[in-house]
Amino acid sequence: MEKARVIITLECNRSCEYCVNKNRHILERAVKIKSINELKEHRIICVTGGEPMLNPERSIGIIKAIRKKFPESLLYFYTALFNERIKEIIRLVDGISYTLHKKYSQNDIQNFYKFQKLIDVPGKEFHLNLDPAIRAAILIRPFLWSNIKIKKWFVGKEAHIPEGELLYILNPG
């Protein structure tokens, strides 16, 4: 498969009903790996969680290691949590998918605005995923985003790994 989705942590600060952490039938199919060396066959590598920005130092370390080991691979990062260290991650990856979840807070929206101010970076892709249950007025600057999706997440047995992807769990911290 061309694309690897790599869970680097199962830890999360939310409790979304559609979280992969709650979909055992998905996690059971994930390949558990001990080293990034096992990602060598993939042209696209997506680092995700749980919520990887709960431990930004670990996330940055893993991203740096992947970038060094596989400089030709496209490297993406998935998060729903703003942290100032995201600036370092932006420099290291080819793109970031940022999500505003159904159970958002005013703080989540303020952090989204902080993130949005950082993403006017040529040559990078920024994807915004919005839960359709969000009822707040949010100022989105569409010219900054490669794509914006209002997306329903799948729950229970309808949840699945996207076609063309292989799911890995790398020593989740």
GITAKA-V394926 format. One record per residue. RES is the residue in three letters. OMEGA is omega in whole degrees, 0 to 359 (NA if undefined). Layout:
res = (RES RES)
omega = (OMEGA OMEGA)
//
This chain:
res = (MET GLU LYS ALA ARG VAL ILE ILE THR LEU GLU CYS ASN ARG SER CYS GLU TYR CYS VAL ASN LYS ASN ARG HIS ILE LEU GLU ARG ALA VAL LYS ILE LYS SER ILE ASN GLU LEU LYS GLU HIS ARG ILE ILE CYS VAL THR GLY GLY GLU PRO MET LEU ASN PRO GLU ARG SER ILE GLY ILE ILE LYS ALA ILE ARG LYS LYS PHE PRO GLU SER LEU LEU TYR PHE TYR THR ALA LEU PHE ASN GLU ARG ILE LYS GLU ILE ILE ARG LEU VAL ASP GLY ILE SER TYR THR LEU HIS LYS LYS TYR SER GLN ASN ASP ILE GLN ASN PHE TYR LYS PHE GLN LYS LEU ILE ASP VAL PRO GLY LYS GLU PHE HIS LEU ASN LEU ASP PRO ALA ILE ARG ALA ALA ILE LEU ILE ARG PRO PHE LEU TRP SER ASN ILE LYS ILE LYS LYS TRP PHE VAL GLY LYS GLU ALA HIS ILE PRO GLU GLY GLU LEU LEU TYR ILE LEU ASN PRO GLY)
omega = (184 189 176 172 188 176 180 176 173 180 179 179 180 176 183 182 183 184 178 179 181 181 183 181 175 182 179 180 180 177 179 181 180 186 176 178 182 180 189 184 188 179 180 180 181 180 185 179 58 179 184 180 171 177 185 180 179 180 180 178 179 179 178 180 179 181 180 184 184 185 181 181 171 186 181 182 180 179 173 185 179 174 182 181 178 178 178 181 178 181 187 187 176 179 179 169 181 184 167 186 178 181 181 174 175 177 177 180 177 178 174 179 177 179 183 178 184 196 175 186 180 176 179 177 176 183 180 177 180 174 181 179 179 183 180 171 183 178 179 176 190 181 179 189 175 171 179 180 167 197 173 176 181 184 173 185 178 177 183 172 180 180 179 180 173 182 178 169 181 177 186 180 NA)
//
